[in-house]
Amino acid sequence: MGKKTPLYHTHMNAKGKMVDFADFTLPVQYCGVIAEHMAVRTKAGLFDVSHMGEILCTGKDALANLQYMLTNDFSNMTDGQARYSLMCNENGGTVDDLIVYKRGESDYFIVVNAANKDKDYEWMLAHQFGDVAFTDISDKVAQIALQGPKSIDILKKLADGKSIPEKYYTVLFDGNISGINCIISRTGYTGEDGVEIYLDWEDAEKLWNLLLEVGKEDGLIPCGLGARDTLRLEAAMPLYGHELNNETSPLECGLRFAVKMAKEDFIGKTAMLHNEENKRVRVGLKAISRGIMRENASVYLEDTIIGQTTSGTHFPFLGYSGAIALLNQKCAVGTVVEVMARNGKIKAEIVALPFYKRTNEV
Protein backbone atom coordinates (compact mmCIF):
# COMPACT_ATOMS: atom_id res chain seq x y z
CA MET A 1 0.00 0.00 0.00
CA GLY A 2 1.24 3.49 -0.85
CA LYS A 3 1.56 6.53 1.36
CA LYS A 4 -1.61 8.09 2.74
CA THR A 5 -2.73 11.67 2.25
CA PRO A 6 -4.46 13.41 5.19
CA LEU A 7 -7.77 12.59 3.47
CA TYR A 8 -7.18 8.83 3.22
CA HIS A 9 -9.72 7.87 5.89
CA THR A 10 -12.22 10.38 4.46
CA HIS A 11 -11.97 8.65 1.09
CA MET A 12 -12.36 5.22 2.69
CA ASN A 13 -15.41 6.31 4.70
CA ALA A 14 -16.98 7.68 1.52
CA LYS A 15 -16.32 4.34 -0.21
CA GLY A 16 -13.88 5.74 -2.74
CA LYS A 17 -12.32 3.03 -4.92
CA MET A 18 -8.67 3.23 -3.93
CA VAL A 19 -5.61 2.57 -6.09
CA ASP A 20 -1.89 3.10 -5.75
CA PHE A 21 -0.66 6.12 -7.73
CA ALA A 22 2.66 7.99 -7.54
CA ASP A 23 3.58 6.25 -4.25
CA PHE A 24 0.21 7.21 -2.70
CA THR A 25 -3.09 5.39 -2.19
CA LEU A 26 -5.77 7.62 -3.72
CA PRO A 27 -9.37 7.30 -4.94
CA VAL A 28 -9.68 6.57 -8.65
CA GLN A 29 -13.45 7.17 -8.47
CA TYR A 30 -16.43 7.52 -6.13
CA CYS A 31 -19.69 7.31 -8.07
CA GLY A 32 -18.09 6.64 -11.46
CA VAL A 33 -15.65 8.39 -13.79
CA ILE A 34 -18.28 9.61 -16.27
CA ALA A 35 -20.54 11.09 -13.57
CA GLU A 36 -17.60 12.80 -11.89
CA HIS A 37 -16.30 14.11 -15.24
CA MET A 38 -19.71 15.55 -16.13
CA ALA A 39 -20.08 17.14 -12.68
CA VAL A 40 -16.84 19.11 -13.20
CA ARG A 41 -17.88 20.22 -16.71
CA THR A 42 -21.37 21.34 -15.66
CA LYS A 43 -21.27 22.00 -11.89
CA ALA A 44 -18.27 21.30 -9.65
CA GLY A 45 -15.95 18.57 -8.40
CA LEU A 46 -13.53 18.23 -5.49
CA PHE A 47 -10.16 16.49 -5.84
CA ASP A 48 -7.59 15.41 -3.27
CA VAL A 49 -4.25 16.24 -4.88
CA SER A 50 -2.20 16.21 -1.70
CA HIS A 51 0.24 13.84 -3.39
CA MET A 52 1.67 16.70 -5.46
CA GLY A 53 5.08 18.05 -4.47
CA GLU A 54 5.78 21.53 -3.09
CA ILE A 55 9.26 23.05 -3.07
CA LEU A 56 10.35 26.50 -1.89
CA CYS A 57 13.06 28.43 -3.73
CA THR A 58 14.46 31.31 -1.67
CA GLY A 59 17.53 33.50 -1.50
CA LYS A 60 19.19 36.40 -3.31
CA ASP A 61 19.91 34.23 -6.36
CA ALA A 62 16.53 32.46 -6.45
CA LEU A 63 15.42 34.18 -9.65
CA ALA A 64 18.75 33.50 -11.39
CA ASN A 65 18.44 29.81 -10.50
CA LEU A 66 14.90 29.57 -11.87
CA GLN A 67 15.90 31.41 -15.04
CA TYR A 68 18.67 28.86 -15.65
CA MET A 69 16.90 25.66 -14.54
CA LEU A 70 13.50 26.33 -16.13
CA THR A 71 12.42 27.22 -19.67
CA ASN A 72 9.97 30.06 -18.98
CA ASP A 73 10.92 33.65 -18.11
CA PHE A 74 10.23 34.68 -14.52
CA SER A 75 12.01 38.04 -14.60
CA ASN A 76 8.81 39.99 -15.25
CA MET A 77 6.57 38.27 -12.71
CA THR A 78 4.83 40.30 -10.03
CA ASP A 79 4.05 39.06 -6.54
CA GLY A 80 0.99 36.81 -6.59
CA GLN A 81 1.46 35.59 -10.16
CA ALA A 82 1.72 31.96 -11.22
CA ARG A 83 3.60 30.71 -14.28
CA TYR A 84 3.73 27.30 -15.99
CA SER A 85 7.14 26.03 -17.05
CA LEU A 86 9.17 23.03 -18.07
CA MET A 87 12.38 21.85 -16.44
CA CYS A 88 14.59 20.27 -19.11
CA ASN A 89 17.76 18.22 -19.23
CA GLU A 90 20.84 19.08 -21.31
CA ASN A 91 19.46 17.12 -24.30
CA GLY A 92 16.27 19.19 -24.37
CA GLY A 93 14.15 16.37 -22.93
CA THR A 94 11.72 17.14 -20.12
CA VAL A 95 12.59 16.49 -16.47
CA ASP A 96 9.12 17.69 -15.40
CA ASP A 97 6.47 20.34 -15.95
CA LEU A 98 5.56 22.53 -12.99
CA ILE A 99 4.04 25.80 -11.76
CA VAL A 100 6.05 28.59 -10.13
CA TYR A 101 4.25 31.01 -7.80
CA LYS A 102 5.98 34.26 -6.84
CA ARG A 103 5.60 35.12 -3.16
CA GLY A 104 8.03 38.04 -3.19
CA GLU A 105 11.49 39.08 -4.25
CA SER A 106 13.75 36.05 -3.83
CA ASP A 107 10.84 33.90 -2.66
CA TYR A 108 9.08 31.35 -4.90
CA PHE A 109 6.66 28.45 -4.25
CA ILE A 110 6.96 25.63 -6.79
CA VAL A 111 4.46 22.80 -7.37
CA VAL A 112 5.73 19.70 -9.16
CA ASN A 113 4.28 16.36 -10.25
CA ALA A 114 3.93 13.81 -7.46
CA ALA A 115 5.78 11.00 -9.23
CA ASN A 116 8.69 13.32 -10.05
CA LYS A 117 8.98 15.17 -6.74
CA ASP A 118 12.11 13.44 -5.44
CA LYS A 119 13.76 13.52 -8.88
CA ASP A 120 12.94 17.22 -9.30
CA TYR A 121 14.23 18.13 -5.86
CA GLU A 122 17.50 16.28 -6.42
CA TRP A 123 17.82 17.94 -9.85
CA MET A 124 17.41 21.38 -8.30
CA LEU A 125 19.96 20.65 -5.59
CA ALA A 126 22.43 19.31 -8.13
CA HIS A 127 22.17 22.41 -10.35
CA GLN A 128 21.77 25.18 -7.78
CA PHE A 129 24.30 27.99 -7.57
CA GLY A 130 24.94 31.12 -5.54
CA ASP A 131 22.82 32.28 -2.63
CA VAL A 132 19.76 30.03 -2.93
CA ALA A 133 17.94 27.37 -0.89
CA PHE A 134 15.54 24.74 -2.23
CA THR A 135 13.33 23.27 0.51
CA ASP A 136 11.00 20.32 0.05
CA ILE A 137 7.86 20.98 2.14
CA SER A 138 5.65 18.35 0.48
CA ASP A 139 5.07 16.36 3.68
CA LYS A 140 3.53 19.41 5.37
CA VAL A 141 1.28 20.67 2.58
CA ALA A 142 -2.10 19.23 1.57
CA GLN A 143 -3.78 20.28 -1.67
CA ILE A 144 -7.47 20.31 -2.55
CA ALA A 145 -8.68 21.26 -6.05
CA LEU A 146 -12.17 22.74 -6.41
CA GLN A 147 -13.00 22.75 -10.12
CA GLY A 148 -16.00 23.50 -12.32
CA PRO A 149 -18.27 26.40 -13.36
CA LYS A 150 -19.88 26.51 -9.89
CA SER A 151 -16.59 26.38 -7.97
CA ILE A 152 -16.19 30.10 -7.27
CA ASP A 153 -19.83 30.44 -6.18
CA ILE A 154 -19.25 27.58 -3.74
CA LEU A 155 -16.03 29.09 -2.43
CA LYS A 156 -17.76 32.43 -1.83
CA LYS A 157 -19.99 30.70 0.74
CA LEU A 158 -16.94 30.11 2.93
CA ALA A 159 -14.51 32.89 2.01
CA ASP A 160 -14.77 36.62 1.34
CA GLY A 161 -13.54 38.25 -1.82
CA LYS A 162 -10.13 38.98 -0.31
CA SER A 163 -9.39 35.25 -0.33
CA ILE A 164 -10.46 34.55 -3.90
CA PRO A 165 -7.99 35.34 -6.70
CA GLU A 166 -9.75 37.30 -9.47
CA LYS A 167 -7.66 36.31 -12.46
CA TYR A 168 -6.52 33.02 -13.94
CA TYR A 169 -2.99 32.08 -12.88
CA THR A 170 -2.89 34.39 -9.86
CA VAL A 171 -2.52 33.35 -6.22
CA LEU A 172 -3.22 34.65 -2.72
CA PHE A 173 -0.78 33.48 -0.06
CA ASP A 174 -2.76 34.77 2.92
CA GLY A 175 -6.12 33.22 2.08
CA ASN A 176 -8.64 32.27 4.73
CA ILE A 177 -11.53 29.85 4.32
CA SER A 178 -13.77 29.59 7.39
CA GLY A 179 -10.84 30.34 9.68
CA ILE A 180 -8.44 27.98 7.90
CA ASN A 181 -5.27 29.65 6.64
CA CYS A 182 -4.38 28.58 3.12
CA ILE A 183 -2.82 29.48 -0.20
CA ILE A 184 -5.46 29.82 -2.91
CA SER A 185 -4.53 29.86 -6.61
CA ARG A 186 -6.82 30.34 -9.61
CA THR A 187 -5.34 27.35 -11.40
CA GLY A 188 -6.36 23.79 -12.20
CA TYR A 189 -5.89 20.74 -14.35
CA THR A 190 -9.38 20.15 -15.72
CA GLY A 191 -9.95 22.88 -18.31
CA GLU A 192 -12.52 24.51 -16.02
CA ASP A 193 -12.54 27.57 -13.80
CA GLY A 194 -11.65 26.82 -10.21
CA VAL A 195 -9.03 26.99 -7.52
CA GLU A 196 -6.28 24.88 -6.01
CA ILE A 197 -6.02 25.25 -2.23
CA TYR A 198 -2.81 24.54 -0.30
CA LEU A 199 -3.05 24.12 3.47
CA ASP A 200 -1.64 22.30 6.48
CA TRP A 201 -2.27 18.56 6.55
CA GLU A 202 -4.22 18.76 9.82
CA ASP A 203 -6.76 21.18 8.28
CA ALA A 204 -7.42 19.19 5.10
CA GLU A 205 -10.27 16.98 6.35
CA LYS A 206 -12.13 19.93 7.89
CA LEU A 207 -11.94 21.99 4.68
CA TRP A 208 -12.84 19.00 2.48
CA ASN A 209 -16.01 18.37 4.49
CA LEU A 210 -16.94 22.06 4.67
CA LEU A 211 -16.70 22.45 0.89
CA LEU A 212 -18.76 19.33 0.21
CA GLU A 213 -21.40 20.47 2.69
CA VAL A 214 -21.89 24.00 1.29
CA GLY A 215 -21.43 22.84 -2.31
CA LYS A 216 -24.01 20.06 -2.20
CA GLU A 217 -26.88 22.24 -3.45
CA ASP A 218 -24.70 23.34 -6.39
CA GLY A 219 -23.95 19.76 -7.35
CA LEU A 220 -20.42 19.50 -5.91
CA ILE A 221 -19.23 15.91 -5.58
CA PRO A 222 -15.87 14.29 -4.71
CA CYS A 223 -13.91 13.11 -7.73
CA GLY A 224 -11.05 10.69 -8.27
CA LEU A 225 -8.02 10.19 -10.46
CA GLY A 226 -10.07 8.71 -13.29
CA ALA A 227 -12.06 11.88 -13.93
CA ARG A 228 -8.96 14.00 -13.42
CA ASP A 229 -7.31 12.16 -16.32
CA THR A 230 -10.27 12.29 -18.72
CA LEU A 231 -10.82 15.99 -17.93
CA ARG A 232 -7.20 16.96 -18.56
CA LEU A 233 -7.13 14.91 -21.74
CA GLU A 234 -10.34 16.49 -23.06
CA ALA A 235 -8.66 19.85 -22.41
CA ALA A 236 -5.45 18.53 -24.09
CA MET A 237 -3.28 19.26 -21.06
CA PRO A 238 0.00 17.30 -21.17
CA LEU A 239 0.76 14.67 -18.53
CA TYR A 240 4.27 13.67 -17.60
CA GLY A 241 4.92 10.04 -18.51
CA HIS A 242 2.54 10.34 -21.46
CA GLU A 243 3.12 13.48 -23.55
CA LEU A 244 6.29 14.48 -21.68
CA ASN A 245 9.36 12.49 -20.66
CA ASN A 246 13.16 12.67 -20.56
CA GLU A 247 13.37 12.16 -24.33
CA THR A 248 10.58 14.51 -25.40
CA SER A 249 11.14 18.22 -25.91
CA PRO A 250 8.39 20.64 -24.83
CA LEU A 251 8.66 22.14 -28.33
CA GLU A 252 7.41 18.83 -29.76
CA CYS A 253 4.43 18.96 -27.41
CA GLY A 254 3.17 22.34 -28.48
CA LEU A 255 4.43 24.05 -25.33
CA ARG A 256 6.48 26.73 -27.07
CA PHE A 257 4.60 29.40 -25.07
CA ALA A 258 6.48 28.19 -21.97
CA VAL A 259 9.91 28.00 -23.63
CA LYS A 260 11.57 31.41 -23.92
CA MET A 261 14.36 30.92 -26.43
CA ALA A 262 15.17 34.65 -26.15
CA LYS A 263 16.51 34.10 -22.64
CA GLU A 264 20.28 34.27 -22.41
CA ASP A 265 20.55 30.61 -21.44
CA PHE A 266 18.76 27.75 -19.73
CA ILE A 267 19.41 24.04 -19.40
CA GLY A 268 18.41 22.37 -22.67
CA LYS A 269 18.38 25.53 -24.82
CA THR A 270 21.39 24.57 -26.98
CA ALA A 271 19.96 21.13 -27.73
CA MET A 272 16.57 22.60 -28.62
CA LEU A 273 18.20 25.07 -31.03
CA HIS A 274 20.04 22.25 -32.82
CA ASN A 275 17.10 19.84 -32.91
CA GLU A 276 14.25 22.22 -33.67
CA GLU A 277 13.97 21.25 -37.35
CA ASN A 278 13.83 17.53 -36.53
CA LYS A 279 11.24 17.62 -33.79
CA ARG A 280 8.01 15.68 -33.80
CA VAL A 281 4.61 17.35 -33.82
CA ARG A 282 1.82 16.96 -31.28
CA VAL A 283 -1.64 16.60 -32.80
CA GLY A 284 -5.16 15.84 -31.70
CA LEU A 285 -7.04 12.86 -33.13
CA LYS A 286 -10.82 12.49 -33.30
CA ALA A 287 -12.14 9.03 -34.09
CA ILE A 288 -14.46 8.89 -37.09
CA SER A 289 -15.06 5.14 -36.94
CA ARG A 290 -16.06 2.93 -34.02
CA GLY A 291 -13.59 2.14 -31.24
CA ILE A 292 -11.63 3.85 -28.49
CA MET A 293 -8.08 4.97 -29.16
CA ARG A 294 -5.59 4.23 -26.37
CA GLU A 295 -2.06 5.38 -25.58
CA ASN A 296 1.07 3.91 -27.22
CA ALA A 297 -0.81 2.95 -30.38
CA SER A 298 0.77 3.29 -33.81
CA VAL A 299 -0.64 5.98 -36.11
CA TYR A 300 -0.75 5.14 -39.83
CA LEU A 301 -0.94 7.33 -42.92
CA GLU A 302 -1.55 5.21 -46.02
CA ASP A 303 -0.07 2.07 -44.36
CA THR A 304 3.06 3.90 -43.13
CA ILE A 305 3.57 4.40 -39.40
CA ILE A 306 4.02 8.14 -38.79
CA GLY A 307 3.85 8.27 -34.99
CA GLN A 308 2.36 7.05 -31.72
CA THR A 309 -0.50 8.10 -29.51
CA THR A 310 0.55 9.35 -26.07
CA SER A 311 -2.92 9.42 -24.43
CA GLY A 312 -6.36 8.34 -25.54
CA THR A 313 -9.82 7.65 -24.19
CA HIS A 314 -13.53 8.28 -24.72
CA PHE A 315 -14.41 11.90 -23.94
CA PRO A 316 -17.51 11.89 -21.74
CA PHE A 317 -18.51 15.53 -22.35
CA LEU A 318 -17.68 15.74 -26.06
CA GLY A 319 -19.02 12.26 -26.74
CA TYR A 320 -16.34 10.81 -28.98
CA SER A 321 -13.05 8.93 -28.76
CA GLY A 322 -10.02 11.22 -28.87
CA ALA A 323 -6.28 10.93 -28.53
CA ILE A 324 -3.11 12.99 -28.48
CA ALA A 325 -0.30 11.76 -30.69
CA LEU A 326 3.27 12.68 -31.54
CA LEU A 327 3.84 12.44 -35.29
CA ASN A 328 7.11 12.37 -37.21
CA GLN A 329 5.75 14.68 -39.88
CA LYS A 330 3.40 17.62 -40.17
CA CYS A 331 -0.14 16.78 -41.25
CA ALA A 332 -2.85 19.34 -41.89
CA VAL A 333 -5.99 19.52 -39.79
CA GLY A 334 -8.55 17.33 -41.50
CA THR A 335 -6.05 14.67 -42.58
CA VAL A 336 -7.48 11.17 -42.08
CA VAL A 337 -5.16 8.63 -40.43
CA GLU A 338 -5.63 5.22 -38.82
CA VAL A 339 -4.81 4.23 -35.24
CA MET A 340 -4.06 0.65 -34.25
CA ALA A 341 -6.47 -0.81 -31.68
CA ARG A 342 -7.10 -4.24 -30.21
CA ASN A 343 -9.61 -5.23 -32.88
CA GLY A 344 -8.09 -3.51 -35.86
CA LYS A 345 -7.47 0.04 -37.04
CA ILE A 346 -9.65 3.01 -36.11
CA LYS A 347 -10.04 5.86 -38.62
CA ALA A 348 -9.36 9.25 -37.09
CA GLU A 349 -9.20 12.85 -38.24
CA ILE A 350 -6.47 15.26 -37.17
CA VAL A 351 -8.07 18.16 -35.29
CA ALA A 352 -6.88 21.35 -33.65
CA LEU A 353 -6.13 21.33 -29.92
CA PRO A 354 -7.54 21.64 -27.34
CA PHE A 355 -10.48 19.32 -27.91
CA TYR A 356 -12.46 21.20 -25.25
CA LYS A 357 -12.15 24.84 -24.18
CA ARG A 358 -14.49 26.56 -21.76
CA THR A 359 -16.13 29.78 -22.92
CA ASN A 360 -16.22 31.72 -19.62
CA GLU A 361 -12.55 32.68 -19.34
CA VAL A 362 -11.49 34.65 -16.23
C-alpha positions as CSV (number, residue, x, y, z in Angstrom):
1,M,0.0,0.0,0.0
2,G,1.2,3.5,-0.8
3,K,1.6,6.5,1.4
4,K,-1.6,8.1,2.7
5,T,-2.7,11.7,2.3
6,P,-4.5,13.4,5.2
7,L,-7.8,12.6,3.5
8,Y,-7.2,8.8,3.2
9,H,-9.7,7.9,5.9
10,T,-12.2,10.4,4.5
11,H,-12.0,8.7,1.1
12,M,-12.4,5.2,2.7
13,N,-15.4,6.3,4.7
14,A,-17.0,7.7,1.5
15,K,-16.3,4.3,-0.2
16,G,-13.9,5.7,-2.7
17,K,-12.3,3.0,-4.9
18,M,-8.7,3.2,-3.9
19,V,-5.6,2.6,-6.1
20,D,-1.9,3.1,-5.8
21,F,-0.7,6.1,-7.7
22,A,2.7,8.0,-7.5
23,D,3.6,6.2,-4.3
24,F,0.2,7.2,-2.7
25,T,-3.1,5.4,-2.2
26,L,-5.8,7.6,-3.7
27,P,-9.4,7.3,-4.9
28,V,-9.7,6.6,-8.7
29,Q,-13.4,7.2,-8.5
30,Y,-16.4,7.5,-6.1
31,C,-19.7,7.3,-8.1
32,G,-18.1,6.6,-11.5
33,V,-15.6,8.4,-13.8
34,I,-18.3,9.6,-16.3
35,A,-20.5,11.1,-13.6
36,E,-17.6,12.8,-11.9
37,H,-16.3,14.1,-15.2
38,M,-19.7,15.6,-16.1
39,A,-20.1,17.1,-12.7
40,V,-16.8,19.1,-13.2
41,R,-17.9,20.2,-16.7
42,T,-21.4,21.3,-15.7
43,K,-21.3,22.0,-11.9
44,A,-18.3,21.3,-9.6
45,G,-16.0,18.6,-8.4
46,L,-13.5,18.2,-5.5
47,F,-10.2,16.5,-5.8
48,D,-7.6,15.4,-3.3
49,V,-4.3,16.2,-4.9
50,S,-2.2,16.2,-1.7
51,H,0.2,13.8,-3.4
52,M,1.7,16.7,-5.5
53,G,5.1,18.1,-4.5
54,E,5.8,21.5,-3.1
55,I,9.3,23.1,-3.1
56,L,10.3,26.5,-1.9
57,C,13.1,28.4,-3.7
58,T,14.5,31.3,-1.7
59,G,17.5,33.5,-1.5
60,K,19.2,36.4,-3.3
61,D,19.9,34.2,-6.4
62,A,16.5,32.5,-6.4
63,L,15.4,34.2,-9.7
64,A,18.7,33.5,-11.4
65,N,18.4,29.8,-10.5
66,L,14.9,29.6,-11.9
67,Q,15.9,31.4,-15.0
68,Y,18.7,28.9,-15.7
69,M,16.9,25.7,-14.5
70,L,13.5,26.3,-16.1
71,T,12.4,27.2,-19.7
72,N,10.0,30.1,-19.0
73,D,10.9,33.6,-18.1
74,F,10.2,34.7,-14.5
75,S,12.0,38.0,-14.6
76,N,8.8,40.0,-15.2
77,M,6.6,38.3,-12.7
78,T,4.8,40.3,-10.0
79,D,4.1,39.1,-6.5
80,G,1.0,36.8,-6.6
81,Q,1.5,35.6,-10.2
82,A,1.7,32.0,-11.2
83,R,3.6,30.7,-14.3
84,Y,3.7,27.3,-16.0
85,S,7.1,26.0,-17.1
86,L,9.2,23.0,-18.1
87,M,12.4,21.8,-16.4
88,C,14.6,20.3,-19.1
89,N,17.8,18.2,-19.2
90,E,20.8,19.1,-21.3
91,N,19.5,17.1,-24.3
92,G,16.3,19.2,-24.4
93,G,14.1,16.4,-22.9
94,T,11.7,17.1,-20.1
95,V,12.6,16.5,-16.5
96,D,9.1,17.7,-15.4
97,D,6.5,20.3,-15.9
98,L,5.6,22.5,-13.0
99,I,4.0,25.8,-11.8
100,V,6.0,28.6,-10.1
101,Y,4.3,31.0,-7.8
102,K,6.0,34.3,-6.8
103,R,5.6,35.1,-3.2
104,G,8.0,38.0,-3.2
105,E,11.5,39.1,-4.3
106,S,13.8,36.0,-3.8
107,D,10.8,33.9,-2.7
108,Y,9.1,31.3,-4.9
109,F,6.7,28.5,-4.3
110,I,7.0,25.6,-6.8
111,V,4.5,22.8,-7.4
112,V,5.7,19.7,-9.2
113,N,4.3,16.4,-10.2
114,A,3.9,13.8,-7.5
115,A,5.8,11.0,-9.2
116,N,8.7,13.3,-10.1
117,K,9.0,15.2,-6.7
118,D,12.1,13.4,-5.4
119,K,13.8,13.5,-8.9
120,D,12.9,17.2,-9.3
121,Y,14.2,18.1,-5.9
122,E,17.5,16.3,-6.4
123,W,17.8,17.9,-9.9
124,M,17.4,21.4,-8.3
125,L,20.0,20.6,-5.6
126,A,22.4,19.3,-8.1
127,H,22.2,22.4,-10.4
128,Q,21.8,25.2,-7.8
129,F,24.3,28.0,-7.6
130,G,24.9,31.1,-5.5
131,D,22.8,32.3,-2.6
132,V,19.8,30.0,-2.9
133,A,17.9,27.4,-0.9
134,F,15.5,24.7,-2.2
135,T,13.3,23.3,0.5
136,D,11.0,20.3,0.1
137,I,7.9,21.0,2.1
138,S,5.6,18.3,0.5
139,D,5.1,16.4,3.7
140,K,3.5,19.4,5.4
141,V,1.3,20.7,2.6
142,A,-2.1,19.2,1.6
143,Q,-3.8,20.3,-1.7
144,I,-7.5,20.3,-2.5
145,A,-8.7,21.3,-6.0
146,L,-12.2,22.7,-6.4
147,Q,-13.0,22.8,-10.1
148,G,-16.0,23.5,-12.3
149,P,-18.3,26.4,-13.4
150,K,-19.9,26.5,-9.9
151,S,-16.6,26.4,-8.0
152,I,-16.2,30.1,-7.3
153,D,-19.8,30.4,-6.2
154,I,-19.3,27.6,-3.7
155,L,-16.0,29.1,-2.4
156,K,-17.8,32.4,-1.8
157,K,-20.0,30.7,0.7
158,L,-16.9,30.1,2.9
159,A,-14.5,32.9,2.0
160,D,-14.8,36.6,1.3
161,G,-13.5,38.3,-1.8
162,K,-10.1,39.0,-0.3
163,S,-9.4,35.2,-0.3
164,I,-10.5,34.5,-3.9
165,P,-8.0,35.3,-6.7
166,E,-9.7,37.3,-9.5
167,K,-7.7,36.3,-12.5
168,Y,-6.5,33.0,-13.9
169,Y,-3.0,32.1,-12.9
170,T,-2.9,34.4,-9.9
171,V,-2.5,33.4,-6.2
172,L,-3.2,34.7,-2.7
173,F,-0.8,33.5,-0.1
174,D,-2.8,34.8,2.9
175,G,-6.1,33.2,2.1
176,N,-8.6,32.3,4.7
177,I,-11.5,29.9,4.3
178,S,-13.8,29.6,7.4
179,G,-10.8,30.3,9.7
180,I,-8.4,28.0,7.9
181,N,-5.3,29.6,6.6
182,C,-4.4,28.6,3.1
183,I,-2.8,29.5,-0.2
184,I,-5.5,29.8,-2.9
185,S,-4.5,29.9,-6.6
186,R,-6.8,30.3,-9.6
187,T,-5.3,27.4,-11.4
188,G,-6.4,23.8,-12.2
189,Y,-5.9,20.7,-14.4
190,T,-9.4,20.1,-15.7
191,G,-10.0,22.9,-18.3
192,E,-12.5,24.5,-16.0
193,D,-12.5,27.6,-13.8
194,G,-11.7,26.8,-10.2
195,V,-9.0,27.0,-7.5
196,E,-6.3,24.9,-6.0
197,I,-6.0,25.3,-2.2
198,Y,-2.8,24.5,-0.3
199,L,-3.0,24.1,3.5
200,D,-1.6,22.3,6.5
201,W,-2.3,18.6,6.6
202,E,-4.2,18.8,9.8
203,D,-6.8,21.2,8.3
204,A,-7.4,19.2,5.1
205,E,-10.3,17.0,6.4
206,K,-12.1,19.9,7.9
207,L,-11.9,22.0,4.7
208,W,-12.8,19.0,2.5
209,N,-16.0,18.4,4.5
210,L,-16.9,22.1,4.7
211,L,-16.7,22.5,0.9
212,L,-18.8,19.3,0.2
213,E,-21.4,20.5,2.7
214,V,-21.9,24.0,1.3
215,G,-21.4,22.8,-2.3
216,K,-24.0,20.1,-2.2
217,E,-26.9,22.2,-3.4
218,D,-24.7,23.3,-6.4
219,G,-23.9,19.8,-7.4
220,L,-20.4,19.5,-5.9
221,I,-19.2,15.9,-5.6
222,P,-15.9,14.3,-4.7
223,C,-13.9,13.1,-7.7
224,G,-11.1,10.7,-8.3
225,L,-8.0,10.2,-10.5
226,G,-10.1,8.7,-13.3
227,A,-12.1,11.9,-13.9
228,R,-9.0,14.0,-13.4
229,D,-7.3,12.2,-16.3
230,T,-10.3,12.3,-18.7
231,L,-10.8,16.0,-17.9
232,R,-7.2,17.0,-18.6
233,L,-7.1,14.9,-21.7
234,E,-10.3,16.5,-23.1
235,A,-8.7,19.9,-22.4
236,A,-5.5,18.5,-24.1
237,M,-3.3,19.3,-21.1
238,P,0.0,17.3,-21.2
239,L,0.8,14.7,-18.5
240,Y,4.3,13.7,-17.6
241,G,4.9,10.0,-18.5
242,H,2.5,10.3,-21.5
243,E,3.1,13.5,-23.6
244,L,6.3,14.5,-21.7
245,N,9.4,12.5,-20.7
246,N,13.2,12.7,-20.6
247,E,13.4,12.2,-24.3
248,T,10.6,14.5,-25.4
249,S,11.1,18.2,-25.9
250,P,8.4,20.6,-24.8
251,L,8.7,22.1,-28.3
252,E,7.4,18.8,-29.8
253,C,4.4,19.0,-27.4
254,G,3.2,22.3,-28.5
255,L,4.4,24.0,-25.3
256,R,6.5,26.7,-27.1
257,F,4.6,29.4,-25.1
258,A,6.5,28.2,-22.0
259,V,9.9,28.0,-23.6
260,K,11.6,31.4,-23.9
261,M,14.4,30.9,-26.4
262,A,15.2,34.7,-26.2
263,K,16.5,34.1,-22.6
264,E,20.3,34.3,-22.4
265,D,20.6,30.6,-21.4
266,F,18.8,27.7,-19.7
267,I,19.4,24.0,-19.4
268,G,18.4,22.4,-22.7
269,K,18.4,25.5,-24.8
270,T,21.4,24.6,-27.0
271,A,20.0,21.1,-27.7
272,M,16.6,22.6,-28.6
273,L,18.2,25.1,-31.0
274,H,20.0,22.2,-32.8
275,N,17.1,19.8,-32.9
276,E,14.2,22.2,-33.7
277,E,14.0,21.3,-37.3
278,N,13.8,17.5,-36.5
279,K,11.2,17.6,-33.8
280,R,8.0,15.7,-33.8
281,V,4.6,17.4,-33.8
282,R,1.8,17.0,-31.3
283,V,-1.6,16.6,-32.8
284,G,-5.2,15.8,-31.7
285,L,-7.0,12.9,-33.1
286,K,-10.8,12.5,-33.3
287,A,-12.1,9.0,-34.1
288,I,-14.5,8.9,-37.1
289,S,-15.1,5.1,-36.9
290,R,-16.1,2.9,-34.0
291,G,-13.6,2.1,-31.2
292,I,-11.6,3.8,-28.5
293,M,-8.1,5.0,-29.2
294,R,-5.6,4.2,-26.4
295,E,-2.1,5.4,-25.6
296,N,1.1,3.9,-27.2
297,A,-0.8,2.9,-30.4
298,S,0.8,3.3,-33.8
299,V,-0.6,6.0,-36.1
300,Y,-0.7,5.1,-39.8
301,L,-0.9,7.3,-42.9
302,E,-1.5,5.2,-46.0
303,D,-0.1,2.1,-44.4
304,T,3.1,3.9,-43.1
305,I,3.6,4.4,-39.4
306,I,4.0,8.1,-38.8
307,G,3.9,8.3,-35.0
308,Q,2.4,7.1,-31.7
309,T,-0.5,8.1,-29.5
310,T,0.5,9.4,-26.1
311,S,-2.9,9.4,-24.4
312,G,-6.4,8.3,-25.5
313,T,-9.8,7.6,-24.2
314,H,-13.5,8.3,-24.7
315,F,-14.4,11.9,-23.9
316,P,-17.5,11.9,-21.7
317,F,-18.5,15.5,-22.4
318,L,-17.7,15.7,-26.1
319,G,-19.0,12.3,-26.7
320,Y,-16.3,10.8,-29.0
321,S,-13.1,8.9,-28.8
322,G,-10.0,11.2,-28.9
323,A,-6.3,10.9,-28.5
324,I,-3.1,13.0,-28.5
325,A,-0.3,11.8,-30.7
326,L,3.3,12.7,-31.5
327,L,3.8,12.4,-35.3
328,N,7.1,12.4,-37.2
329,Q,5.8,14.7,-39.9
330,K,3.4,17.6,-40.2
331,C,-0.1,16.8,-41.2
332,A,-2.8,19.3,-41.9
333,V,-6.0,19.5,-39.8
334,G,-8.5,17.3,-41.5
335,T,-6.0,14.7,-42.6
336,V,-7.5,11.2,-42.1
337,V,-5.2,8.6,-40.4
338,E,-5.6,5.2,-38.8
339,V,-4.8,4.2,-35.2
340,M,-4.1,0.7,-34.3
341,A,-6.5,-0.8,-31.7
342,R,-7.1,-4.2,-30.2
343,N,-9.6,-5.2,-32.9
344,G,-8.1,-3.5,-35.9
345,K,-7.5,0.0,-37.0
346,I,-9.6,3.0,-36.1
347,K,-10.0,5.9,-38.6
348,A,-9.4,9.3,-37.1
349,E,-9.2,12.9,-38.2
350,I,-6.5,15.3,-37.2
351,V,-8.1,18.2,-35.3
352,A,-6.9,21.4,-33.7
353,L,-6.1,21.3,-29.9
354,P,-7.5,21.6,-27.3
355,F,-10.5,19.3,-27.9
356,Y,-12.5,21.2,-25.3
357,K,-12.2,24.8,-24.2
358,R,-14.5,26.6,-21.8
359,T,-16.1,29.8,-22.9
360,N,-16.2,31.7,-19.6
361,E,-12.6,32.7,-19.3
362,V,-11.5,34.6,-16.2
